[in-house]
Amino acid sequence: MNSYDGRFERELKKRIGEERARLLGELEAGVAVTDYAKYQNYVGQLSALKRVAGEYCDDARTIIDKG
């Protein structure tokens, strides 16, 4: 993996982690969650970001490394 790809991946994962932390903070505070639909939305966003940071980033790295 060249240095640009590595830097990009690290920065993307860092930003995804920051967004997950922000969403978790809002969910824990409970201020923005006024009903069950909003709660489900937050949980869905958190789940999607976790999947992107883990599975999809790894898949993209594998594809790039293959050439």
N, C-alpha and C positions, 0 to 999 in steps of 0.2 A: 504494500500500500504506500503510495507516495505521500509526501508530507502534507500536501494540500488536502487530500482525501481524509487523512487522519485528523487534521485540524478541523475540517468541516464536520466530521462525525462527532468529535468531542464537543464542539460548540453546539451542535444540534441536540445532542443528549443533555448538555448542560441546560439549554433553554427549555427543553421538554421537562426536565427535572424541576426547574424553577416554576413552570406553569402548573405542574402537578402539586407542588408545595403551596402555591397560591390557592388552587382549587380546594385542597385539603384544609387549608386555613379557613376559607369561607365556609366549608362544610362543617368543620368543627365548631366555628363560632355560631352557626345556625341562623345568622342574621339574614342571609340571602335566600335561605331555604324556607319557604313559607308553606309549601305543600308537598305531597308525595311525588308529583310529577317533576318538580324542580329537583328534588332529592335524586330521583332516577336519572335526570339529566346530568347532574354532577357526577354520579357514580359511573355513568356511561362515558363521560369525558375522561375521567380518571383511568378507566379501563382501556380506552382507546389509546391514550397517551402512553400507558405502560406497554401496550402491545407494539406501538410504533417504535419506542425507545429500545425495546428488546428485540423482538422477532423481525420487524421490518428493517431496522438498521443493520442487523446481522445478515439478513438476506441480501440487502443491497451491497454490503461489503463483499460477500461471497461472489456475487455477479461481477462486480468491478474487478476483483482479484483474478477471475477466470479470463478476463481480457475483453 
